[in-house]
Protein backbone atom coordinates (compact mmCIF):
# COMPACT_ATOMS: atom_id res chain seq x y z
CA UNK A 1 0.00 0.00 0.00
CA UNK A 2 1.45 3.45 -0.91
CA UNK A 3 2.22 5.37 2.28
CA UNK A 4 2.67 9.09 2.84
CA UNK A 5 4.08 10.31 6.14
CA UNK A 6 3.30 13.86 7.26
CA UNK A 7 6.03 15.26 9.51
CA UNK A 8 7.08 18.51 11.17
CA UNK A 9 9.64 19.67 13.68
CA UNK A 10 7.13 21.74 15.68
CA UNK A 11 3.65 21.02 17.09
CA UNK A 12 0.60 22.72 15.59
CA UNK A 13 2.44 23.17 12.29
CA UNK A 14 -0.62 22.10 10.30
CA UNK A 15 0.08 18.40 9.74
CA UNK A 16 -3.47 17.31 10.52
CA UNK A 17 -4.91 20.00 8.26
CA UNK A 18 -2.68 18.95 5.36
CA UNK A 19 -3.34 15.24 5.90
CA UNK A 20 -7.09 15.88 5.80
CA UNK A 21 -6.70 18.03 2.68
CA UNK A 22 -4.66 15.37 0.87
CA UNK A 23 -7.29 12.77 1.76
CA UNK A 24 -9.98 15.05 0.31
CA UNK A 25 -7.99 15.53 -2.90
CA UNK A 26 -7.52 11.79 -3.26
CA UNK A 27 -11.23 11.20 -2.61
CA UNK A 28 -12.11 13.71 -5.35
CA UNK A 29 -10.09 11.48 -7.70
CA UNK A 30 -11.89 8.39 -6.38
CA UNK A 31 -8.82 7.17 -4.51
CA UNK A 32 -9.59 5.82 -1.04
CA UNK A 33 -7.25 6.54 1.84
CA UNK A 34 -6.73 5.56 5.45
CA UNK A 35 -5.47 8.23 7.84
CA UNK A 36 -3.47 7.43 10.96
CA UNK A 37 -1.80 9.38 13.76
CA UNK A 38 1.20 8.43 15.87
CA UNK A 39 1.95 9.72 19.36
CA UNK A 40 -0.12 10.21 22.48
CA UNK A 41 -1.90 12.99 24.31
CA UNK A 42 -5.02 15.11 23.92
CA UNK A 43 -4.13 16.44 20.46
CA UNK A 44 -3.27 12.96 19.18
CA UNK A 45 -6.59 11.62 20.45
CA UNK A 46 -8.50 14.46 18.76
CA UNK A 47 -6.63 13.90 15.49
CA UNK A 48 -7.24 10.14 15.61
CA UNK A 49 -10.97 10.71 16.06
CA UNK A 50 -11.04 13.08 13.09
CA UNK A 51 -9.01 10.70 10.94
CA UNK A 52 -11.35 7.81 11.69
CA UNK A 53 -14.23 9.89 10.35
CA UNK A 54 -12.31 10.79 7.17
CA UNK A 55 -10.81 7.38 6.35
CA UNK A 56 -12.47 5.76 3.36
CA UNK A 57 -10.40 2.67 2.56
CA UNK A 58 -6.98 1.20 2.03
CA UNK A 59 -5.59 2.32 -1.34
CA UNK A 60 -3.31 4.95 0.22
CA UNK A 61 -2.09 5.21 3.80
CA UNK A 62 -1.57 8.75 5.15
CA UNK A 63 0.19 8.75 8.53
CA UNK A 64 0.78 11.87 10.59
CA UNK A 65 3.93 11.60 12.69
CA UNK A 66 4.08 13.24 16.09
CA UNK A 67 5.88 16.60 16.14
CA UNK A 68 9.63 16.10 16.04
CA UNK A 69 9.32 12.37 15.31
CA UNK A 70 12.02 11.26 12.89
CA UNK A 71 11.14 9.66 9.60
CA UNK A 72 14.27 7.50 9.63
CA UNK A 73 13.43 3.93 8.71
CA UNK A 74 9.86 4.62 7.56
CA UNK A 75 8.66 2.70 4.51
CA UNK A 76 7.11 5.44 2.41
CA UNK A 77 7.56 9.02 1.29
CA UNK A 78 7.61 11.96 3.67
CA UNK A 79 5.92 15.34 3.33
CA UNK A 80 7.42 17.88 5.73
CA UNK A 81 5.21 20.72 6.96
CA UNK A 82 7.43 23.74 7.63
CA UNK A 83 7.04 27.32 8.78
CA UNK A 84 8.08 30.15 6.49
CA UNK A 85 10.91 30.97 8.91
CA UNK A 86 12.54 27.53 8.55
CA UNK A 87 15.54 27.32 6.23
CA UNK A 88 15.00 25.08 3.16
CA UNK A 89 18.29 23.29 3.81
CA UNK A 90 17.02 22.16 7.22
CA UNK A 91 14.80 19.56 5.55
CA UNK A 92 16.91 18.54 2.57
CA UNK A 93 18.32 15.45 4.31
CA UNK A 94 14.97 14.16 5.61
CA UNK A 95 14.85 10.38 4.96
CA UNK A 96 12.31 9.55 2.24
CA UNK A 97 11.59 13.22 1.50
CA UNK A 98 8.92 13.73 -1.15
CA UNK A 99 8.87 17.48 -0.60
CA UNK A 100 8.26 20.34 1.79
CA UNK A 101 4.98 22.19 2.18
CA UNK A 102 5.44 25.64 3.72
CA UNK A 103 2.37 26.49 5.75
CA UNK A 104 0.82 29.80 6.89
CA UNK A 105 3.04 32.01 4.78
CA UNK A 106 2.38 35.73 4.46
CA UNK A 107 1.21 36.43 0.91
CA UNK A 108 3.98 38.98 0.31
CA UNK A 109 6.64 36.35 1.13
CA UNK A 110 5.45 33.53 -1.13
CA UNK A 111 7.66 34.47 -4.09
CA UNK A 112 10.78 34.77 -1.93
CA UNK A 113 10.06 31.42 -0.23
CA UNK A 114 9.73 29.70 -3.60
CA UNK A 115 12.98 31.28 -4.78
CA UNK A 116 14.81 30.18 -1.62
CA UNK A 117 13.73 26.56 -2.03
CA UNK A 118 14.70 26.59 -5.71
CA UNK A 119 18.13 27.95 -4.87
CA UNK A 120 18.63 25.39 -2.08
CA UNK A 121 17.51 22.52 -4.31
CA UNK A 122 15.03 21.33 -1.69
CA UNK A 123 11.81 20.03 -3.29
CA UNK A 124 8.88 22.34 -2.55
CA UNK A 125 5.37 20.94 -2.91
CA UNK A 126 3.46 24.14 -2.19
CA UNK A 127 3.37 27.34 -0.19
CA UNK A 128 0.05 27.63 1.64
CA UNK A 129 -0.84 31.21 2.57
CA UNK A 130 -2.16 32.33 5.93
CA UNK A 131 -5.88 31.68 6.11
CA UNK A 132 -8.21 33.03 8.78
CA UNK A 133 -10.75 30.25 8.29
CA UNK A 134 -8.22 27.47 8.89
CA UNK A 135 -6.79 29.26 11.93
CA UNK A 136 -10.18 29.93 13.44
CA UNK A 137 -11.64 28.02 16.38
CA UNK A 138 -14.92 26.19 16.11
CA UNK A 139 -18.12 27.05 17.94
CA UNK A 140 -17.55 24.04 20.17
CA UNK A 141 -14.03 25.15 21.09
CA UNK A 142 -15.28 28.67 21.84
CA UNK A 143 -18.13 27.36 23.96
CA UNK A 144 -15.71 25.22 25.96
CA UNK A 145 -13.22 28.01 26.68
CA UNK A 146 -16.01 30.43 27.65
CA UNK A 147 -17.79 27.90 29.84
CA UNK A 148 -20.83 28.82 27.79
CA UNK A 149 -24.33 27.41 27.80
CA UNK A 150 -27.06 28.20 25.34
CA UNK A 151 -28.97 27.01 22.31
CA UNK A 152 -28.08 24.98 19.21
CA UNK A 153 -24.47 24.44 20.31
CA UNK A 154 -24.01 20.68 20.03
CA UNK A 155 -25.34 20.45 16.48
CA UNK A 156 -22.96 23.23 15.38
CA UNK A 157 -19.76 22.38 17.27
CA UNK A 158 -17.64 21.97 14.12
CA UNK A 159 -18.71 25.24 12.48
CA UNK A 160 -15.79 27.70 12.26
CA UNK A 161 -15.94 31.10 13.88
CA UNK A 162 -13.47 33.05 11.74
CA UNK A 163 -14.95 36.56 11.75
CA UNK A 164 -16.24 37.44 15.23
CA UNK A 165 -17.00 41.10 15.88
CA UNK A 166 -18.02 43.13 18.92
CA UNK A 167 -21.43 44.77 18.80
CA UNK A 168 -21.60 48.53 18.35
CA UNK A 169 -22.64 50.73 21.26
CA UNK A 170 -25.87 52.07 19.78
CA UNK A 171 -28.76 49.94 18.52
CA UNK A 172 -29.76 52.08 15.52
CA UNK A 173 -26.77 51.31 13.28
CA UNK A 174 -26.47 47.78 14.58
CA UNK A 175 -28.08 45.75 11.79
CA UNK A 176 -26.32 47.66 9.00
CA UNK A 177 -23.01 47.36 10.84
CA UNK A 178 -23.37 43.60 11.33
CA UNK A 179 -24.42 43.01 7.72
CA UNK A 180 -21.55 45.13 6.36
CA UNK A 181 -18.91 43.20 8.31
CA UNK A 182 -20.28 39.78 7.25
CA UNK A 183 -19.54 38.56 10.75
CA UNK A 184 -19.76 34.85 11.55
CA UNK A 185 -20.32 35.70 15.21
CA UNK A 186 -21.42 38.76 17.13
CA UNK A 187 -20.28 39.35 20.71
CA UNK A 188 -22.89 41.44 22.51
CA UNK A 189 -23.59 42.37 26.13
CA UNK A 190 -26.46 40.74 27.95
CA UNK A 191 -28.01 44.15 28.74
CA UNK A 192 -28.38 44.97 25.02
CA UNK A 193 -31.37 42.94 23.75
CA UNK A 194 -31.98 45.40 20.90
CA UNK A 195 -28.45 44.80 19.64
CA UNK A 196 -28.94 41.07 20.04
CA UNK A 197 -31.97 41.25 17.76
CA UNK A 198 -30.16 43.53 15.32
CA UNK A 199 -27.38 40.95 15.11
CA UNK A 200 -29.85 38.14 14.49
CA UNK A 201 -31.51 40.20 11.74
CA UNK A 202 -28.15 40.47 9.96
CA UNK A 203 -27.83 36.68 9.85
CA UNK A 204 -24.66 35.75 11.76
CA UNK A 205 -23.94 32.07 12.32
CA UNK A 206 -23.44 32.54 16.07
CA UNK A 207 -24.47 34.96 18.83
CA UNK A 208 -22.27 35.28 21.93
CA UNK A 209 -23.92 37.05 24.86
CA UNK A 210 -21.66 38.24 27.66
CA UNK A 211 -22.40 39.17 31.26
CA UNK A 212 -24.66 38.03 34.06
CA UNK A 213 -28.12 39.09 32.85
CA UNK A 214 -30.44 36.47 31.33
CA UNK A 215 -31.30 36.50 27.64
CA UNK A 216 -34.82 37.81 27.17
CA UNK A 217 -37.53 35.46 26.00
CA UNK A 218 -38.18 37.16 22.67
CA UNK A 219 -34.48 36.89 21.78
CA UNK A 220 -34.52 33.20 22.73
CA UNK A 221 -37.59 32.62 20.59
CA UNK A 222 -35.84 34.19 17.61
CA UNK A 223 -32.70 32.12 18.21
CA UNK A 224 -34.75 28.92 18.29
CA UNK A 225 -36.77 29.91 15.25
CA UNK A 226 -33.66 30.68 13.18
CA UNK A 227 -31.63 27.81 14.73
CA UNK A 228 -28.73 30.16 15.44
CA UNK A 229 -26.15 28.95 17.97
CA UNK A 230 -26.38 31.08 21.11
CA UNK A 231 -23.49 31.05 23.58
CA UNK A 232 -24.20 32.60 26.98
CA UNK A 233 -21.11 33.30 29.10
CA UNK A 234 -20.72 34.98 32.48
CA UNK A 235 -17.47 36.55 31.31
CA UNK A 236 -17.59 40.22 30.39
CA UNK A 237 -16.97 41.35 26.82
CA UNK A 238 -13.26 42.07 27.29
CA UNK A 239 -12.63 38.69 28.92
CA UNK A 240 -14.63 36.96 26.19
CA UNK A 241 -12.65 38.60 23.39
CA UNK A 242 -9.35 37.73 25.06
CA UNK A 243 -10.41 34.10 25.51
CA UNK A 244 -11.49 33.76 21.87
CA UNK A 245 -8.38 35.53 20.60
CA UNK A 246 -6.23 32.97 22.40
CA UNK A 247 -7.85 30.15 20.41
CA UNK A 248 -6.83 31.32 16.93
CA UNK A 249 -4.13 29.07 15.52
CA UNK A 250 -3.56 27.27 18.83
CA UNK A 251 -6.04 24.40 18.73
CA UNK A 252 -5.99 21.06 16.90
CA UNK A 253 -7.65 21.07 13.51
CA UNK A 254 -11.37 20.38 13.74
CA UNK A 255 -12.75 19.08 10.50
CA UNK A 256 -15.94 20.91 9.74
CA UNK A 257 -16.84 20.81 6.06
CA UNK A 258 -16.01 24.48 5.48
CA UNK A 259 -12.43 23.99 6.68
CA UNK A 260 -12.02 20.77 4.74
CA UNK A 261 -13.15 22.47 1.55
CA UNK A 262 -10.76 25.37 2.15
CA UNK A 263 -7.65 23.25 2.70
CA UNK A 264 -8.51 21.20 -0.38
CA UNK A 265 -8.66 24.46 -2.36
CA UNK A 266 -5.33 25.66 -0.92
CA UNK A 267 -3.66 22.36 -1.87
CA UNK A 268 -4.89 22.60 -5.46
CA UNK A 269 -1.34 22.84 -6.83
CA UNK A 270 -0.07 19.77 -4.96
CA UNK A 271 0.31 16.82 -7.33
CA UNK A 272 -0.98 14.00 -5.15
CA UNK A 273 -0.75 11.56 -8.07
CA UNK A 274 3.01 12.08 -8.14
CA UNK A 275 3.23 11.63 -4.37
CA UNK A 276 1.33 8.35 -4.52
CA UNK A 277 3.25 7.09 -7.55
CA UNK A 278 6.56 7.85 -5.87
CA UNK A 279 5.35 6.07 -2.76
CA UNK A 280 4.24 3.04 -4.77
CA UNK A 281 7.57 2.87 -6.57
CA UNK A 282 9.55 2.32 -3.38
C-alpha positions as CSV (number, residue, x, y, z in Angstrom):
1,X,0.0,0.0,0.0
2,X,1.4,3.4,-0.9
3,X,2.2,5.4,2.3
4,X,2.7,9.1,2.8
5,X,4.1,10.3,6.1
6,X,3.3,13.9,7.3
7,X,6.0,15.3,9.5
8,X,7.1,18.5,11.2
9,X,9.6,19.7,13.7
10,X,7.1,21.7,15.7
11,X,3.6,21.0,17.1
12,X,0.6,22.7,15.6
13,X,2.4,23.2,12.3
14,X,-0.6,22.1,10.3
15,X,0.1,18.4,9.7
16,X,-3.5,17.3,10.5
17,X,-4.9,20.0,8.3
18,X,-2.7,19.0,5.4
19,X,-3.3,15.2,5.9
20,X,-7.1,15.9,5.8
21,X,-6.7,18.0,2.7
22,X,-4.7,15.4,0.9
23,X,-7.3,12.8,1.8
24,X,-10.0,15.0,0.3
25,X,-8.0,15.5,-2.9
26,X,-7.5,11.8,-3.3
27,X,-11.2,11.2,-2.6
28,X,-12.1,13.7,-5.3
29,X,-10.1,11.5,-7.7
30,X,-11.9,8.4,-6.4
31,X,-8.8,7.2,-4.5
32,X,-9.6,5.8,-1.0
33,X,-7.2,6.5,1.8
34,X,-6.7,5.6,5.4
35,X,-5.5,8.2,7.8
36,X,-3.5,7.4,11.0
37,X,-1.8,9.4,13.8
38,X,1.2,8.4,15.9
39,X,1.9,9.7,19.4
40,X,-0.1,10.2,22.5
41,X,-1.9,13.0,24.3
42,X,-5.0,15.1,23.9
43,X,-4.1,16.4,20.5
44,X,-3.3,13.0,19.2
45,X,-6.6,11.6,20.4
46,X,-8.5,14.5,18.8
47,X,-6.6,13.9,15.5
48,X,-7.2,10.1,15.6
49,X,-11.0,10.7,16.1
50,X,-11.0,13.1,13.1
51,X,-9.0,10.7,10.9
52,X,-11.3,7.8,11.7
53,X,-14.2,9.9,10.4
54,X,-12.3,10.8,7.2
55,X,-10.8,7.4,6.4
56,X,-12.5,5.8,3.4
57,X,-10.4,2.7,2.6
58,X,-7.0,1.2,2.0
59,X,-5.6,2.3,-1.3
60,X,-3.3,4.9,0.2
61,X,-2.1,5.2,3.8
62,X,-1.6,8.7,5.2
63,X,0.2,8.7,8.5
64,X,0.8,11.9,10.6
65,X,3.9,11.6,12.7
66,X,4.1,13.2,16.1
67,X,5.9,16.6,16.1
68,X,9.6,16.1,16.0
69,X,9.3,12.4,15.3
70,X,12.0,11.3,12.9
71,X,11.1,9.7,9.6
72,X,14.3,7.5,9.6
73,X,13.4,3.9,8.7
74,X,9.9,4.6,7.6
75,X,8.7,2.7,4.5
76,X,7.1,5.4,2.4
77,X,7.6,9.0,1.3
78,X,7.6,12.0,3.7
79,X,5.9,15.3,3.3
80,X,7.4,17.9,5.7
81,X,5.2,20.7,7.0
82,X,7.4,23.7,7.6
83,X,7.0,27.3,8.8
84,X,8.1,30.2,6.5
85,X,10.9,31.0,8.9
86,X,12.5,27.5,8.6
87,X,15.5,27.3,6.2
88,X,15.0,25.1,3.2
89,X,18.3,23.3,3.8
90,X,17.0,22.2,7.2
91,X,14.8,19.6,5.6
92,X,16.9,18.5,2.6
93,X,18.3,15.5,4.3
94,X,15.0,14.2,5.6
95,X,14.9,10.4,5.0
96,X,12.3,9.5,2.2
97,X,11.6,13.2,1.5
98,X,8.9,13.7,-1.1
99,X,8.9,17.5,-0.6
100,X,8.3,20.3,1.8
101,X,5.0,22.2,2.2
102,X,5.4,25.6,3.7
103,X,2.4,26.5,5.7
104,X,0.8,29.8,6.9
105,X,3.0,32.0,4.8
106,X,2.4,35.7,4.5
107,X,1.2,36.4,0.9
108,X,4.0,39.0,0.3
109,X,6.6,36.4,1.1
110,X,5.4,33.5,-1.1
111,X,7.7,34.5,-4.1
112,X,10.8,34.8,-1.9
113,X,10.1,31.4,-0.2
114,X,9.7,29.7,-3.6
115,X,13.0,31.3,-4.8
116,X,14.8,30.2,-1.6
117,X,13.7,26.6,-2.0
118,X,14.7,26.6,-5.7
119,X,18.1,27.9,-4.9
120,X,18.6,25.4,-2.1
121,X,17.5,22.5,-4.3
122,X,15.0,21.3,-1.7
123,X,11.8,20.0,-3.3
124,X,8.9,22.3,-2.5
125,X,5.4,20.9,-2.9
126,X,3.5,24.1,-2.2
127,X,3.4,27.3,-0.2
128,X,0.1,27.6,1.6
129,X,-0.8,31.2,2.6
130,X,-2.2,32.3,5.9
131,X,-5.9,31.7,6.1
132,X,-8.2,33.0,8.8
133,X,-10.8,30.2,8.3
134,X,-8.2,27.5,8.9
135,X,-6.8,29.3,11.9
136,X,-10.2,29.9,13.4
137,X,-11.6,28.0,16.4
138,X,-14.9,26.2,16.1
139,X,-18.1,27.0,17.9
140,X,-17.6,24.0,20.2
141,X,-14.0,25.1,21.1
142,X,-15.3,28.7,21.8
143,X,-18.1,27.4,24.0
144,X,-15.7,25.2,26.0
145,X,-13.2,28.0,26.7
146,X,-16.0,30.4,27.7
147,X,-17.8,27.9,29.8
148,X,-20.8,28.8,27.8
149,X,-24.3,27.4,27.8
150,X,-27.1,28.2,25.3
151,X,-29.0,27.0,22.3
152,X,-28.1,25.0,19.2
153,X,-24.5,24.4,20.3
154,X,-24.0,20.7,20.0
155,X,-25.3,20.4,16.5
156,X,-23.0,23.2,15.4
157,X,-19.8,22.4,17.3
158,X,-17.6,22.0,14.1
159,X,-18.7,25.2,12.5
160,X,-15.8,27.7,12.3
161,X,-15.9,31.1,13.9
162,X,-13.5,33.1,11.7
163,X,-15.0,36.6,11.7
164,X,-16.2,37.4,15.2
165,X,-17.0,41.1,15.9
166,X,-18.0,43.1,18.9
167,X,-21.4,44.8,18.8
168,X,-21.6,48.5,18.3
169,X,-22.6,50.7,21.3
170,X,-25.9,52.1,19.8
171,X,-28.8,49.9,18.5
172,X,-29.8,52.1,15.5
173,X,-26.8,51.3,13.3
174,X,-26.5,47.8,14.6
175,X,-28.1,45.7,11.8
176,X,-26.3,47.7,9.0
177,X,-23.0,47.4,10.8
178,X,-23.4,43.6,11.3
179,X,-24.4,43.0,7.7
180,X,-21.6,45.1,6.4
181,X,-18.9,43.2,8.3
182,X,-20.3,39.8,7.2
183,X,-19.5,38.6,10.7
184,X,-19.8,34.9,11.5
185,X,-20.3,35.7,15.2
186,X,-21.4,38.8,17.1
187,X,-20.3,39.4,20.7
188,X,-22.9,41.4,22.5
189,X,-23.6,42.4,26.1
190,X,-26.5,40.7,28.0
191,X,-28.0,44.1,28.7
192,X,-28.4,45.0,25.0
193,X,-31.4,42.9,23.8
194,X,-32.0,45.4,20.9
195,X,-28.4,44.8,19.6
196,X,-28.9,41.1,20.0
197,X,-32.0,41.2,17.8
198,X,-30.2,43.5,15.3
199,X,-27.4,41.0,15.1
200,X,-29.9,38.1,14.5
201,X,-31.5,40.2,11.7
202,X,-28.1,40.5,10.0
203,X,-27.8,36.7,9.9
204,X,-24.7,35.7,11.8
205,X,-23.9,32.1,12.3
206,X,-23.4,32.5,16.1
207,X,-24.5,35.0,18.8
208,X,-22.3,35.3,21.9
209,X,-23.9,37.1,24.9
210,X,-21.7,38.2,27.7
211,X,-22.4,39.2,31.3
212,X,-24.7,38.0,34.1
213,X,-28.1,39.1,32.8
214,X,-30.4,36.5,31.3
215,X,-31.3,36.5,27.6
216,X,-34.8,37.8,27.2
217,X,-37.5,35.5,26.0
218,X,-38.2,37.2,22.7
219,X,-34.5,36.9,21.8
220,X,-34.5,33.2,22.7
221,X,-37.6,32.6,20.6
222,X,-35.8,34.2,17.6
223,X,-32.7,32.1,18.2
224,X,-34.7,28.9,18.3
225,X,-36.8,29.9,15.3
226,X,-33.7,30.7,13.2
227,X,-31.6,27.8,14.7
228,X,-28.7,30.2,15.4
229,X,-26.1,29.0,18.0
230,X,-26.4,31.1,21.1
231,X,-23.5,31.1,23.6
232,X,-24.2,32.6,27.0
233,X,-21.1,33.3,29.1
234,X,-20.7,35.0,32.5
235,X,-17.5,36.5,31.3
236,X,-17.6,40.2,30.4
237,X,-17.0,41.3,26.8
238,X,-13.3,42.1,27.3
239,X,-12.6,38.7,28.9
240,X,-14.6,37.0,26.2
241,X,-12.6,38.6,23.4
242,X,-9.3,37.7,25.1
243,X,-10.4,34.1,25.5
244,X,-11.5,33.8,21.9
245,X,-8.4,35.5,20.6
246,X,-6.2,33.0,22.4
247,X,-7.8,30.1,20.4
248,X,-6.8,31.3,16.9
249,X,-4.1,29.1,15.5
250,X,-3.6,27.3,18.8
251,X,-6.0,24.4,18.7
252,X,-6.0,21.1,16.9
253,X,-7.7,21.1,13.5
254,X,-11.4,20.4,13.7
255,X,-12.8,19.1,10.5
256,X,-15.9,20.9,9.7
257,X,-16.8,20.8,6.1
258,X,-16.0,24.5,5.5
259,X,-12.4,24.0,6.7
260,X,-12.0,20.8,4.7
261,X,-13.1,22.5,1.5
262,X,-10.8,25.4,2.1
263,X,-7.6,23.3,2.7
264,X,-8.5,21.2,-0.4
265,X,-8.7,24.5,-2.4
266,X,-5.3,25.7,-0.9
267,X,-3.7,22.4,-1.9
268,X,-4.9,22.6,-5.5
269,X,-1.3,22.8,-6.8
270,X,-0.1,19.8,-5.0
271,X,0.3,16.8,-7.3
272,X,-1.0,14.0,-5.1
273,X,-0.8,11.6,-8.1
274,X,3.0,12.1,-8.1
275,X,3.2,11.6,-4.4
276,X,1.3,8.3,-4.5
277,X,3.2,7.1,-7.6
278,X,6.6,7.8,-5.9
279,X,5.3,6.1,-2.8
280,X,4.2,3.0,-4.8
281,X,7.6,2.9,-6.6
282,X,9.5,2.3,-3.4
